[in-house]
């Protein structure tokens, strides 16, 4: 059973489309997915998109299963499946193009343009997106960074009702460095 997050997607600025509508049209969405507000899903070919379990798609990412650049030159629009396997994170404003599979346990960096398939357990970034390291290496480097960085509890978030004083303190403490919040 799919649990839906209420995500509105605008179609032609006139009509709002909900994630459930894409599923009704044939898109597959696995369990425990977090598809953030502002994600753009290819309305015209959404049945070519399959999203696995435990996938997070950050705000304003694009899943584009067609490429109309060929329409005016050969009278056909290029189309292809998009398969996002289990346990994948897609960063904000990433663009996933037709014919791409993103392998299990992979991370796609914010702003990346994915034109070719990404193997499992990979971190890919850039335009065009390229694999820069294995997920295991990424985890180790961030664990090391975490051990040497400032840490903040959940009270330092909107959900934790962060105070103006905490905001100021956090901003001052993170001047020219990275921190982590629960």
Backbone as JSON Lines, residues from 0, in Angstrom:
{"i":0,"aa":"X","n":[0.83,-1.18,0.0],"ca":[0.0,0.0,0.0],"c":[0.88,1.25,0.0]}
{"i":1,"aa":"X","n":[0.51,2.21,-0.81],"ca":[1.26,3.45,-0.91],"c":[0.65,4.48,0.03]}
{"i":2,"aa":"X","n":[1.49,5.12,0.83],"ca":[1.03,6.22,1.67],"c":[1.37,7.5,0.95]}
{"i":3,"aa":"X","n":[0.39,8.36,0.74],"ca":[0.61,9.57,-0.01],"c":[0.84,10.76,0.89]}
{"i":4,"aa":"X","n":[1.85,11.52,0.55],"ca":[2.06,12.81,1.16],"c":[1.27,13.79,0.29]}
{"i":5,"aa":"X","n":[0.61,14.72,0.89],"ca":[-0.17,15.68,0.11],"c":[0.79,16.63,-0.6]}
{"i":6,"aa":"X","n":[1.1,16.3,-1.84],"ca":[1.97,17.13,-2.65],"c":[1.16,17.64,-3.82]}
{"i":7,"aa":"X","n":[1.09,18.94,-3.95],"ca":[0.38,19.54,-5.07],"c":[1.38,19.85,-6.16]}
{"i":8,"aa":"X","n":[1.0,19.57,-7.36],"ca":[1.84,19.85,-8.5],"c":[0.99,20.64,-9.49]}
{"i":9,"aa":"X","n":[1.49,21.78,-9.94],"ca":[0.71,22.62,-10.85],"c":[0.89,22.15,-12.28]}
{"i":10,"aa":"X","n":[-0.24,22.07,-12.97],"ca":[-0.24,21.71,-14.37],"c":[-0.8,22.9,-15.13]}
{"i":11,"aa":"X","n":[-0.01,23.46,-16.0],"ca":[-0.43,24.58,-16.83],"c":[-0.96,25.75,-16.01]}
{"i":12,"aa":"X","n":[-0.54,25.89,-14.78],"ca":[-0.9,26.99,-13.89],"c":[-2.4,27.11,-13.65]}
{"i":13,"aa":"X","n":[-3.18,26.15,-14.08],"ca":[-4.63,26.22,-13.92],"c":[-5.16,25.16,-12.97]}
{"i":14,"aa":"X","n":[-4.57,24.03,-12.98],"ca":[-5.11,22.88,-12.28],"c":[-4.02,22.3,-11.37]}
{"i":15,"aa":"X","n":[-4.39,21.92,-10.17],"ca":[-3.44,21.26,-9.28],"c":[-3.59,19.76,-9.42]}
{"i":16,"aa":"X","n":[-2.45,19.09,-9.48],"ca":[-2.45,17.64,-9.61],"c":[-1.78,17.08,-8.37]}
{"i":17,"aa":"X","n":[-2.38,16.08,-7.77],"ca":[-1.86,15.45,-6.58],"c":[-1.1,14.19,-6.97]}
{"i":18,"aa":"X","n":[-0.2,13.76,-6.12],"ca":[0.6,12.57,-6.38],"c":[-0.31,11.37,-6.7]}
{"i":19,"aa":"X","n":[-1.43,11.28,-6.01],"ca":[-2.36,10.17,-6.27],"c":[-2.83,10.16,-7.73]}
{"i":20,"aa":"X","n":[-2.97,11.36,-8.32],"ca":[-3.41,11.44,-9.72],"c":[-2.37,10.84,-10.65]}
{"i":21,"aa":"X","n":[-1.09,11.08,-10.38],"ca":[-0.03,10.48,-11.19],"c":[-0.05,8.96,-11.08]}
{"i":22,"aa":"X","n":[-0.27,8.47,-9.87],"ca":[-0.34,7.03,-9.66],"c":[-1.54,6.44,-10.42]}
{"i":23,"aa":"X","n":[-2.65,7.13,-10.4],"ca":[-3.83,6.67,-11.16],"c":[-3.54,6.61,-12.66]}
{"i":24,"aa":"X","n":[-2.64,7.49,-13.13],"ca":[-2.28,7.51,-14.55],"c":[-1.17,6.52,-14.88]}
{"i":25,"aa":"X","n":[-0.65,5.79,-13.86],"ca":[0.31,4.73,-14.13],"c":[1.69,4.88,-13.53]}
{"i":26,"aa":"X","n":[2.0,6.02,-12.92],"ca":[3.29,6.15,-12.26],"c":[3.32,5.23,-11.04]}
{"i":27,"aa":"X","n":[4.46,4.64,-10.75],"ca":[4.6,3.75,-9.61],"c":[5.42,4.46,-8.53]}
{"i":28,"aa":"X","n":[4.9,4.45,-7.31],"ca":[5.6,5.03,-6.17],"c":[5.62,3.99,-5.06]}
{"i":29,"aa":"X","n":[6.81,3.67,-4.57],"ca":[6.96,2.67,-3.53],"c":[6.54,3.19,-2.16]}
{"i":30,"aa":"X","n":[6.85,2.4,-1.16],"ca":[6.49,2.72,0.23],"c":[7.52,3.67,0.84]}
{"i":31,"aa":"X","n":[7.04,4.43,1.82],"ca":[7.9,5.28,2.64],"c":[8.73,6.28,1.82]}
{"i":32,"aa":"X","n":[8.08,6.89,0.84],"ca":[8.75,7.89,0.02],"c":[8.42,9.28,0.52]}
{"i":33,"aa":"X","n":[9.37,10.18,0.37],"ca":[9.17,11.59,0.72],"c":[9.42,12.41,-0.53]}
{"i":34,"aa":"X","n":[8.34,12.82,-1.17],"ca":[8.41,13.65,-2.37],"c":[8.01,15.04,-1.94]}
{"i":35,"aa":"X","n":[8.98,15.94,-1.91],"ca":[8.8,17.27,-1.32],"c":[8.0,18.2,-2.23]}
{"i":36,"aa":"X","n":[7.44,19.26,-1.65],"ca":[6.69,20.23,-2.45],"c":[7.55,20.84,-3.56]}
{"i":37,"aa":"X","n":[6.91,21.09,-4.68],"ca":[7.59,21.73,-5.8],"c":[8.28,20.77,-6.74]}
{"i":38,"aa":"X","n":[8.23,19.46,-6.47],"ca":[8.8,18.49,-7.41],"c":[7.95,18.51,-8.67]}
{"i":39,"aa":"X","n":[8.61,18.53,-9.83],"ca":[7.9,18.53,-11.11],"c":[8.0,17.14,-11.71]}
{"i":40,"aa":"X","n":[6.85,16.54,-11.94],"ca":[6.77,15.2,-12.51],"c":[6.17,15.32,-13.9]}
{"i":41,"aa":"X","n":[6.75,14.64,-14.86],"ca":[6.32,14.7,-16.25],"c":[4.88,14.2,-16.39]}
{"i":42,"aa":"X","n":[3.97,15.14,-16.49],"ca":[2.54,14.81,-16.6],"c":[2.25,14.02,-17.88]}
{"i":43,"aa":"X","n":[2.91,14.39,-18.96],"ca":[2.58,13.8,-20.25],"c":[3.03,12.34,-20.4]}
{"i":44,"aa":"X","n":[3.97,11.89,-19.57],"ca":[4.47,10.51,-19.67],"c":[4.77,9.92,-18.29]}
{"i":45,"aa":"X","n":[3.94,10.25,-17.31],"ca":[4.22,9.83,-15.92],"c":[4.2,8.31,-15.75]}
{"i":46,"aa":"X","n":[3.53,7.58,-16.61],"ca":[3.5,6.12,-16.5],"c":[4.85,5.49,-16.83]}
{"i":47,"aa":"X","n":[5.79,6.28,-17.34],"ca":[7.13,5.78,-17.61],"c":[8.06,5.96,-16.4]}
{"i":48,"aa":"X","n":[7.51,6.44,-15.28],"ca":[8.3,6.73,-14.09],"c":[7.98,5.73,-12.99]}
{"i":49,"aa":"X","n":[9.03,5.1,-12.45],"ca":[8.88,4.16,-11.34],"c":[9.82,4.58,-10.22]}
{"i":50,"aa":"X","n":[9.24,4.79,-9.04],"ca":[10.0,5.21,-7.86],"c":[9.93,4.08,-6.84]}
{"i":51,"aa":"X","n":[11.08,3.63,-6.37],"ca":[11.14,2.52,-5.41],"c":[10.78,2.94,-4.0]}
{"i":52,"aa":"X","n":[11.12,2.1,-3.04],"ca":[10.83,2.33,-1.62],"c":[11.9,3.22,-0.99]}
{"i":53,"aa":"X","n":[11.48,3.97,0.04],"ca":[12.41,4.78,0.85],"c":[13.2,5.79,0.01]}
{"i":54,"aa":"X","n":[12.51,6.42,-0.92],"ca":[13.12,7.41,-1.78],"c":[12.76,8.81,-1.27]}
{"i":55,"aa":"X","n":[13.74,9.7,-1.24],"ca":[13.49,11.11,-0.93],"c":[13.82,11.93,-2.16]}
{"i":56,"aa":"X","n":[12.87,12.77,-2.56],"ca":[13.09,13.69,-3.67],"c":[12.89,15.1,-3.11]}
{"i":57,"aa":"X","n":[13.96,15.87,-3.11],"ca":[13.97,17.21,-2.51],"c":[13.2,18.2,-3.39]}
{"i":58,"aa":"X","n":[12.89,19.38,-2.82],"ca":[12.07,20.36,-3.54],"c":[12.65,20.75,-4.9]}
{"i":59,"aa":"X","n":[11.74,20.97,-5.83],"ca":[11.99,21.49,-7.17],"c":[12.84,20.58,-8.05]}
{"i":60,"aa":"X","n":[12.93,19.3,-7.69],"ca":[13.57,18.35,-8.61],"c":[12.61,18.1,-9.78]}
{"i":61,"aa":"X","n":[13.15,17.7,-10.92],"ca":[12.36,17.4,-12.1],"c":[12.55,15.94,-12.49]}
{"i":62,"aa":"X","n":[11.46,15.27,-12.8],"ca":[11.51,13.93,-13.39],"c":[10.9,14.06,-14.77]}
{"i":63,"aa":"X","n":[11.73,14.03,-15.8],"ca":[11.31,14.33,-17.16],"c":[11.48,13.1,-18.04]}
{"i":64,"aa":"X","n":[10.37,12.43,-18.37],"ca":[10.41,11.19,-19.14],"c":[10.33,11.43,-20.65]}
{"i":65,"aa":"X","n":[10.32,12.68,-21.06],"ca":[10.33,12.97,-22.49],"c":[11.29,14.11,-22.78]}
{"i":66,"aa":"X","n":[11.71,14.2,-24.04],"ca":[12.59,15.26,-24.51],"c":[12.06,15.71,-25.86]}
{"i":67,"aa":"X","n":[11.41,16.85,-25.89],"ca":[10.75,17.33,-27.11],"c":[11.71,18.05,-28.06]}
{"i":68,"aa":"X","n":[12.99,18.09,-27.75],"ca":[13.94,18.77,-28.64],"c":[14.0,18.12,-30.01]}
{"i":69,"aa":"X","n":[13.6,16.88,-30.12],"ca":[13.64,16.17,-31.4],"c":[12.37,16.37,-32.23]}
{"i":70,"aa":"X","n":[11.32,16.9,-31.64],"ca":[10.02,17.02,-32.32],"c":[10.11,17.84,-33.6]}
{"i":71,"aa":"X","n":[10.74,19.0,-33.54],"ca":[10.78,19.88,-34.71],"c":[11.74,19.39,-35.8]}
{"i":72,"aa":"X","n":[12.7,18.53,-35.45],"ca":[13.67,18.1,-36.45],"c":[13.38,16.73,-37.05]}
{"i":73,"aa":"X","n":[12.76,15.84,-36.28],"ca":[12.43,14.51,-36.83],"c":[10.96,14.14,-36.64]}
{"i":74,"aa":"X","n":[10.18,15.1,-36.14],"ca":[8.74,14.94,-35.98],"c":[8.34,13.95,-34.88]}
{"i":75,"aa":"X","n":[9.28,13.54,-34.05],"ca":[8.98,12.65,-32.94],"c":[9.61,13.21,-31.67]}
{"i":76,"aa":"X","n":[8.96,12.96,-30.56],"ca":[9.49,13.32,-29.26],"c":[10.17,12.11,-28.65]}
{"i":77,"aa":"X","n":[11.37,12.3,-28.17],"ca":[12.13,11.22,-27.53],"c":[11.51,10.94,-26.16]}
{"i":78,"aa":"X","n":[11.32,9.67,-25.81],"ca":[10.77,9.28,-24.52],"c":[11.6,8.14,-23.93]}
{"i":79,"aa":"X","n":[11.55,7.98,-22.61],"ca":[12.27,6.89,-21.97],"c":[11.83,6.73,-20.53]}
{"i":80,"aa":"X","n":[12.01,5.54,-20.01],"ca":[11.67,5.28,-18.62],"c":[12.6,6.02,-17.68]}
{"i":81,"aa":"X","n":[12.07,6.34,-16.52],"ca":[12.88,6.79,-15.38],"c":[12.63,5.79,-14.27]}
{"i":82,"aa":"X","n":[13.69,5.15,-13.82],"ca":[13.57,4.21,-12.72],"c":[14.46,4.69,-11.58]}
{"i":83,"aa":"X","n":[13.84,4.92,-10.45],"ca":[14.57,5.32,-9.25],"c":[14.44,4.15,-8.28]}
{"i":84,"aa":"X","n":[15.53,3.46,-8.05],"ca":[15.49,2.26,-7.21],"c":[15.41,2.64,-5.73]}
{"i":85,"aa":"X","n":[15.36,1.64,-4.87],"ca":[15.16,1.83,-3.43],"c":[16.29,2.64,-2.77]}
{"i":86,"aa":"X","n":[15.9,3.37,-1.71],"ca":[16.85,4.08,-0.83],"c":[17.68,5.12,-1.56]}
{"i":87,"aa":"X","n":[17.05,5.87,-2.44],"ca":[17.75,6.91,-3.21],"c":[17.37,8.28,-2.65]}
{"i":88,"aa":"X","n":[18.34,9.2,-2.65],"ca":[18.11,10.6,-2.32],"c":[18.41,11.42,-3.56]}
{"i":89,"aa":"X","n":[17.44,12.27,-3.96],"ca":[17.63,13.17,-5.09],"c":[17.56,14.59,-4.54]}
{"i":90,"aa":"X","n":[18.64,15.34,-4.72],"ca":[18.75,16.69,-4.16],"c":[17.89,17.71,-4.86]}
{"i":91,"aa":"X","n":[17.73,18.85,-4.21],"ca":[16.91,19.95,-4.72],"c":[17.38,20.38,-6.11]}
{"i":92,"aa":"X","n":[16.41,20.62,-6.96],"ca":[16.61,21.11,-8.33],"c":[17.42,20.18,-9.22]}
{"i":93,"aa":"X","n":[17.53,18.92,-8.85],"ca":[18.14,17.94,-9.75],"c":[17.17,17.68,-10.9]}
{"i":94,"aa":"X","n":[17.69,17.35,-12.05],"ca":[16.88,17.03,-13.22],"c":[17.23,15.63,-13.67]}
{"i":95,"aa":"X","n":[16.22,14.75,-13.7],"ca":[16.41,13.37,-14.14],"c":[15.79,13.26,-15.53]}
{"i":96,"aa":"X","n":[16.6,12.91,-16.51],"ca":[16.19,12.87,-17.91],"c":[15.68,11.49,-18.32]}
{"i":97,"aa":"X","n":[15.02,11.39,-19.49],"ca":[14.48,10.1,-19.94],"c":[15.57,9.05,-20.14]}
{"i":98,"aa":"X","n":[15.2,7.8,-19.87],"ca":[16.1,6.68,-20.09],"c":[17.09,6.44,-18.97]}
{"i":99,"aa":"X","n":[16.87,7.07,-17.81],"ca":[17.82,7.0,-16.7],"c":[17.31,6.06,-15.61]}
{"i":100,"aa":"X","n":[18.22,5.25,-15.09],"ca":[17.98,4.47,-13.88],"c":[18.96,4.95,-12.83]}
{"i":101,"aa":"X","n":[18.45,5.21,-11.64],"ca":[19.31,5.56,-10.52],"c":[19.32,4.36,-9.59]}
{"i":102,"aa":"X","n":[20.5,3.76,-9.44],"ca":[20.65,2.53,-8.69],"c":[20.39,2.68,-7.2]}
{"i":103,"aa":"X","n":[20.11,1.56,-6.56],"ca":[19.8,1.51,-5.12],"c":[20.87,2.22,-4.31]}
{"i":104,"aa":"X","n":[20.41,2.83,-3.22],"ca":[21.29,3.44,-2.21],"c":[22.17,4.56,-2.76]}
{"i":105,"aa":"X","n":[21.7,5.25,-3.79],"ca":[22.5,6.31,-4.39],"c":[22.03,7.68,-3.95]}
{"i":106,"aa":"X","n":[22.92,8.66,-4.14],"ca":[22.65,10.05,-3.8],"c":[22.93,10.89,-5.04]}
{"i":107,"aa":"X","n":[21.95,11.71,-5.42],"ca":[22.12,12.65,-6.53],"c":[22.19,14.05,-5.92]}
{"i":108,"aa":"X","n":[23.27,14.74,-6.17],"ca":[23.48,16.06,-5.58],"c":[22.52,17.11,-6.1]}
{"i":109,"aa":"X","n":[22.29,18.12,-5.29],"ca":[21.41,19.23,-5.66],"c":[21.91,19.88,-6.95]}
{"i":110,"aa":"X","n":[20.97,20.2,-7.83],"ca":[21.3,20.88,-9.08],"c":[21.91,20.01,-10.16]}
{"i":111,"aa":"X","n":[22.04,18.73,-9.91],"ca":[22.65,17.83,-10.9],"c":[21.69,17.56,-12.05]}
{"i":112,"aa":"X","n":[22.26,17.35,-13.23],"ca":[21.46,16.97,-14.39],"c":[21.89,15.57,-14.78]}
{"i":113,"aa":"X","n":[20.97,14.62,-14.58],"ca":[21.28,13.21,-14.77],"c":[20.82,12.78,-16.15]}
{"i":114,"aa":"X","n":[21.78,12.57,-17.05],"ca":[21.49,12.21,-18.43],"c":[21.78,10.75,-18.73]}
{"i":115,"aa":"X","n":[22.52,10.1,-17.83],"ca":[22.87,8.68,-17.98],"c":[22.62,7.97,-16.66]}
{"i":116,"aa":"X","n":[22.42,6.69,-16.72],"ca":[22.12,5.9,-15.52],"c":[23.28,5.96,-14.52]}
{"i":117,"aa":"X","n":[22.91,5.89,-13.25],"ca":[23.86,5.95,-12.14],"c":[23.85,4.6,-11.44]}
{"i":118,"aa":"X","n":[25.03,3.99,-11.24],"ca":[25.06,2.67,-10.59],"c":[24.67,2.74,-9.11]}
{"i":119,"aa":"X","n":[24.31,1.6,-8.57],"ca":[23.96,1.49,-7.15],"c":[25.13,1.96,-6.28]}
{"i":120,"aa":"X","n":[24.78,2.46,-5.08],"ca":[25.76,2.83,-4.06],"c":[26.71,3.94,-4.51]}
{"i":121,"aa":"X","n":[26.2,4.89,-5.31],"ca":[27.04,5.95,-5.84],"c":[26.54,7.32,-5.42]}
{"i":122,"aa":"X","n":[27.47,8.26,-5.34],"ca":[27.14,9.68,-5.18],"c":[27.49,10.32,-6.51]}
{"i":123,"aa":"X","n":[26.49,10.97,-7.13],"ca":[26.68,11.61,-8.43],"c":[26.28,13.08,-8.33]}
{"i":124,"aa":"X","n":[27.11,13.93,-8.94],"ca":[26.86,15.38,-8.91],"c":[27.28,15.99,-10.24]}
{"i":125,"aa":"X","n":[26.73,17.18,-10.52],"ca":[27.21,17.96,-11.64],"c":[26.29,18.0,-12.83]}
{"i":126,"aa":"X","n":[26.79,18.67,-13.89],"ca":[26.08,18.82,-15.15],"c":[27.05,18.57,-16.28]}
{"i":127,"aa":"X","n":[26.97,17.39,-16.91],"ca":[26.08,16.27,-16.56],"c":[26.59,15.57,-15.29]}
{"i":128,"aa":"X","n":[25.67,14.91,-14.61],"ca":[26.02,14.23,-13.36],"c":[27.04,13.13,-13.62]}
{"i":129,"aa":"X","n":[28.03,13.1,-12.75],"ca":[29.05,12.05,-12.8],"c":[29.23,11.48,-11.4]}
{"i":130,"aa":"X","n":[29.55,10.21,-11.34],"ca":[29.82,9.57,-10.05],"c":[31.13,10.13,-9.51]}
{"i":131,"aa":"X","n":[31.08,10.63,-8.28],"ca":[32.29,11.21,-7.67],"c":[32.84,10.35,-6.55]}
{"i":132,"aa":"X","n":[32.0,9.51,-5.96],"ca":[32.48,8.61,-4.92],"c":[31.41,7.58,-4.61]}
{"i":133,"aa":"X","n":[31.79,6.56,-3.88],"ca":[30.85,5.55,-3.41],"c":[30.13,6.09,-2.17]}
{"i":134,"aa":"X","n":[28.92,5.63,-1.95],"ca":[28.15,6.06,-0.79],"c":[28.9,5.75,0.5]}
{"i":135,"aa":"X","n":[29.58,4.61,0.58],"ca":[30.37,4.28,1.78],"c":[31.42,5.35,2.09]}
{"i":136,"aa":"X","n":[32.1,5.83,1.05],"ca":[33.09,6.9,1.25],"c":[32.41,8.18,1.73]}
{"i":137,"aa":"X","n":[31.26,8.48,1.16],"ca":[30.5,9.68,1.53],"c":[30.1,9.61,3.0]}
{"i":138,"aa":"X","n":[29.63,8.44,3.42],"ca":[29.23,8.26,4.83],"c":[30.44,8.46,5.74]}
{"i":139,"aa":"X","n":[31.56,7.84,5.41],"ca":[32.76,7.97,6.25],"c":[33.22,9.42,6.34]}
{"i":140,"aa":"X","n":[33.23,10.14,5.21],"ca":[33.7,11.53,5.25],"c":[32.75,12.4,6.07]}
{"i":141,"aa":"X","n":[31.45,12.13,6.02],"ca":[30.5,12.91,6.81],"c":[30.52,12.52,8.29]}
{"i":142,"aa":"X","n":[30.8,11.26,8.59],"ca":[30.96,10.87,10.0],"c":[32.18,11.57,10.61]}
{"i":143,"aa":"X","n":[33.25,11.68,9.85],"ca":[34.43,12.4,10.31],"c":[34.11,13.88,10.5]}
{"i":144,"aa":"X","n":[33.43,14.46,9.53],"ca":[33.03,15.87,9.64],"c":[32.13,16.09,10.86]}
{"i":145,"aa":"X","n":[31.19,15.17,11.08],"ca":[30.29,15.25,12.23],"c":[31.06,15.24,13.54]}
{"i":146,"aa":"X","n":[32.07,14.39,13.63],"ca":[32.82,14.26,14.89],"c":[33.59,15.54,15.22]}
{"i":147,"aa":"X","n":[33.87,16.37,14.22],"ca":[34.64,17.6,14.42],"c":[33.82,18.87,14.24]}
{"i":148,"aa":"X","n":[32.5,18.75,14.25],"ca":[31.64,19.9,13.96],"c":[30.68,20.2,15.1]}
{"i":149,"aa":"X","n":[30.1,21.38,15.05],"ca":[29.05,21.75,16.0],"c":[27.81,20.91,15.72]}
{"i":150,"aa":"X","n":[27.15,20.54,16.81],"ca":[25.92,19.75,16.71],"c":[24.81,20.48,17.42]}
{"i":151,"aa":"X","n":[23.62,20.43,16.84],"ca":[22.45,21.1,17.4],"c":[21.32,20.09,17.55]}
{"i":152,"aa":"X","n":[20.56,20.22,18.64],"ca":[19.43,19.3,18.84],"c":[18.22,19.8,18.04]}
{"i":153,"aa":"X","n":[17.14,19.05,18.12],"ca":[15.94,19.33,17.32],"c":[15.28,20.65,17.67]}
{"i":154,"aa":"X","n":[15.62,21.23,18.81],"ca":[15.04,22.54,19.16],"c":[15.56,23.63,18.21]}
{"i":155,"aa":"X","n":[16.6,23.34,17.45],"ca":[17.15,24.3,16.5],"c":[16.54,24.14,15.11]}
{"i":156,"aa":"X","n":[15.27,23.77,15.05],"ca":[14.52,23.66,13.79],"c":[13.18,24.36,13.96]}
{"i":157,"aa":"X","n":[12.49,24.6,12.83],"ca":[11.14,25.17,12.92],"c":[10.21,24.25,13.71]}
{"i":158,"aa":"X","n":[10.33,22.96,13.46],"ca":[9.48,22.0,14.17],"c":[9.79,21.98,15.66]}
{"i":159,"aa":"X","n":[11.02,22.31,16.02],"ca":[11.41,22.37,17.42],"c":[11.17,23.74,18.03]}
{"i":160,"aa":"X","n":[10.53,24.62,17.25],"ca":[10.19,25.97,17.72],"c":[11.44,26.76,18.11]}
{"i":161,"aa":"X","n":[12.37,26.84,17.18],"ca":[13.61,27.58,17.4],"c":[13.3,29.02,17.79]}
{"i":162,"aa":"X","n":[14.02,29.52,18.76],"ca":[13.82,30.89,19.25],"c":[14.7,31.85,18.45]}
{"i":163,"aa":"X","n":[14.38,33.13,18.49],"ca":[15.25,34.12,17.83],"c":[16.68,34.09,18.37]}
{"i":164,"aa":"X","n":[16.83,33.83,19.65],"ca":[18.17,33.75,20.23],"c":[18.94,32.56,19.67]}
{"i":165,"aa":"X","n":[18.27,31.42,19.54],"ca":[18.92,30.23,18.98],"c":[19.31,30.48,17.52]}
{"i":166,"aa":"X","n":[18.44,31.13,16.76],"ca":[18.75,31.44,15.36],"c":[20.01,32.29,15.27]}
{"i":167,"aa":"X","n":[20.08,33.31,16.09],"ca":[21.23,34.22,16.09],"c":[22.49,33.45,16.47]}
{"i":168,"aa":"X","n":[22.39,32.66,17.54],"ca":[23.56,31.9,18.0],"c":[24.04,30.92,16.93]}
{"i":169,"aa":"X","n":[23.11,30.22,16.33],"ca":[23.47,29.25,15.29],"c":[24.15,29.97,14.12]}
{"i":170,"aa":"X","n":[23.61,31.08,13.7],"ca":[24.2,31.83,12.59],"c":[25.63,32.25,12.93]}
{"i":171,"aa":"X","n":[25.82,32.77,14.12],"ca":[27.15,33.21,14.54],"c":[28.13,32.04,14.62]}
{"i":172,"aa":"X","n":[27.69,30.94,15.19],"ca":[28.57,29.78,15.37],"c":[28.95,29.11,14.04]}
{"i":173,"aa":"X","n":[28.1,29.22,13.05],"ca":[28.36,28.54,11.79],"c":[29.04,29.44,10.75]}
{"i":174,"aa":"X","n":[29.54,30.56,11.19],"ca":[30.26,31.44,10.29],"c":[31.46,30.69,9.73]}
{"i":175,"aa":"X","n":[31.45,30.46,8.43],"ca":[32.56,29.78,7.72],"c":[32.8,28.33,8.13]}
{"i":176,"aa":"X","n":[31.78,27.66,8.61],"ca":[31.93,26.22,8.91],"c":[30.58,25.52,8.74]}
{"i":177,"aa":"X","n":[30.63,24.22,8.76],"ca":[29.46,23.37,8.63],"c":[29.12,22.78,9.98]}
{"i":178,"aa":"X","n":[27.85,22.65,10.27],"ca":[27.37,22.0,11.49],"c":[26.34,20.96,11.15]}
{"i":179,"aa":"X","n":[25.77,20.33,12.16],"ca":[24.76,19.3,11.97],"c":[23.62,19.52,12.97]}
{"i":180,"aa":"X","n":[22.39,19.23,12.54],"ca":[21.22,19.35,13.4],"c":[20.48,18.02,13.39]}
{"i":181,"aa":"X","n":[19.94,17.65,14.55],"ca":[19.17,16.39,14.65],"c":[17.89,16.48,13.87]}
